[in-house]
Amino acid sequence: MSNTTASATDIVAAALHAGILAPSPHNTQPWEFRVHGETIEVLLDDTRVLGYCDPDAREATLACGAAVLNMRMTIAEQGRECVVEPLPDRARPLLLATVAVGGQRHPTPEEQRLASAVERRHTNRRPYLDREIPVAVRHALTEAAGAEGARLVLLDQAQRFDEFVALLRHADHLQQQDPRFLAELREWTHDGERSDGVPKAAGGPRAVDGGLLALRDFGGDVATEREFERRPLVAVLTTRGDTRLDMLRAGQAMQRVLLSATAAGLNASFLSQPIEVDSVRGRLRELLGGHEHPQTVLRLGYGYPSAATPRRPVEEVTREGPP
Ligand SMILES: Cc1cc2nc3c(=O)[nH]c(=O)nc-3n(C[C@H](O)[C@H](O)[C@H](O)COP(=O)(O)O)c2cc1C
């Protein structure tokens, strides 16, 4: 075990630190943690849900699910059992999960690999290299989603990919024409002076001729245009159902995919426009066969490392004591 002497207090502290490193839409960090003893409650902070582009709190719930996965891997890596109870109390709908530190056990190599990727994972919106992702790595990514009860559909067939690109561009166009979407995006974009929201510097450069994929424009590097990769790997994460439990599961699966990608030397960014525009999400579902529910869309590839974005400190998002 990596750390048999770590106290439960230290392990809870490590888990909380891992929790705040999860990705979240517009870096809203829509979580609140409550600690009692060796149990962490993970709550949705509904004051931080993007009211316009995430009205069902899908993306916020995914973000909280990602925080849960980070905590799970960190607790496991510290040589402890981790017991998660999703949606444990119907009377407290904002309580998404409890994460409890259990007895001693050996971490698996996989848990160690994923835990060590938590700090290194960052959204990378810059161009990637035109380097093929080996089949074994693609397989590992789909396995990661499967391990959490979700499915990662790789859009590696030309026709499906082209149809997806058309949907992405359509959704992006609708958002770019929508003053309420743009106002919300502006509210969460800044020059780097805040501990939440997206610093303009974290936005990628504009693509020459708009590029193949429509990447979200955070208004950063507007002066330069860059060539992006010619054949990006795009993957849609889906679940069988579309309940809050499915979204929580999807968040853990998303994060497991992202950590697996990081551990394999890959970068990732998100293409959420077709998820956020309801009518387009329905068409994306049809494109994938109509049986499963798209939860998030990722772009994956090799590239140069990107920087971390700020986080609100653990003390700001955590309360001690019983609910
Ligand atoms: C569910 C979800 C959807 C997201 N959608 C987008 C997106 O469409 N475009 C984008 O550039 N970033 C997107 N992001 C990435 C966040 O902006 C990013 O996680 C946040 O700024 C924190 O940065 P980090 O991931 O580097 O830690 C999304 C993140 C999550 C969890």
The ligand as a MOL file (V3000), in Angstrom:
LIG
                    3D

  0  0  0     0  0            999 V3000
M  V30 BEGIN CTAB
M  V30 COUNTS 31 33 0 0 0
M  V30 BEGIN ATOM
M  V30 1 C -19.6860 18.5720 -18.4660 0
M  V30 2 C -18.6190 19.5230 -18.9540 0
M  V30 3 C -18.7920 20.1980 -20.1580 0
M  V30 4 C -17.7830 21.0420 -20.6470 0
M  V30 5 N -17.9520 21.6460 -21.8670 0
M  V30 6 C -16.9610 22.3980 -22.3920 0
M  V30 7 C -17.0570 22.9300 -23.7200 0
M  V30 8 O -18.0440 22.7270 -24.4180 0
M  V30 9 N -16.0150 23.6440 -24.2040 0
M  V30 10 C -14.8830 23.8470 -23.4790 0
M  V30 11 O -13.9690 24.4820 -23.9850 0
M  V30 12 N -14.7460 23.3520 -22.2120 0
M  V30 13 C -15.7550 22.6250 -21.6690 0
M  V30 14 N -15.6030 22.0650 -20.4220 0
M  V30 15 C -14.3210 22.2080 -19.7300 0
M  V30 16 C -14.3620 23.2120 -18.5930 0
M  V30 17 O -14.4160 24.5250 -19.0880 0
M  V30 18 C -13.1290 22.9600 -17.7050 0
M  V30 19 O -13.2780 21.7100 -17.0940 0
M  V30 20 C -12.9520 24.0100 -16.6310 0
M  V30 21 O -12.6650 25.2520 -17.1980 0
M  V30 22 C -11.8290 23.6240 -15.6570 0
M  V30 23 O -10.6180 23.4650 -16.3440 0
M  V30 24 P -9.8000 22.0940 -16.3400 0
M  V30 25 O -10.6630 21.0540 -16.9900 0
M  V30 26 O -8.5750 22.3990 -17.1480 0
M  V30 27 O -9.4900 21.7320 -14.9330 0
M  V30 28 C -16.5990 21.2390 -19.8970 0
M  V30 29 C -16.4480 20.5660 -18.6730 0
M  V30 30 C -17.4380 19.7150 -18.2050 0
M  V30 31 C -17.2420 18.9680 -16.9170 0
M  V30 END ATOM
M  V30 BEGIN BOND
M  V30 1 1 1 2
M  V30 2 1 2 3
M  V30 3 2 2 30
M  V30 4 2 3 4
M  V30 5 1 4 5
M  V30 6 1 4 28
M  V30 7 2 5 6
M  V30 8 1 6 7
M  V30 9 1 6 13
M  V30 10 2 7 8
M  V30 11 1 7 9
M  V30 12 1 9 10
M  V30 13 2 10 11
M  V30 14 1 10 12
M  V30 15 2 12 13
M  V30 16 1 13 14
M  V30 17 1 14 15
M  V30 18 1 14 28
M  V30 19 1 15 16
M  V30 20 1 16 17
M  V30 21 1 16 18
M  V30 22 1 18 19
M  V30 23 1 18 20
M  V30 24 1 20 21
M  V30 25 1 20 22
M  V30 26 1 22 23
M  V30 27 1 23 24
M  V30 28 2 24 25
M  V30 29 1 24 26
M  V30 30 1 24 27
M  V30 31 2 28 29
M  V30 32 1 29 30
M  V30 33 1 30 31
M  V30 END BOND
M  V30 END CTAB
M  END
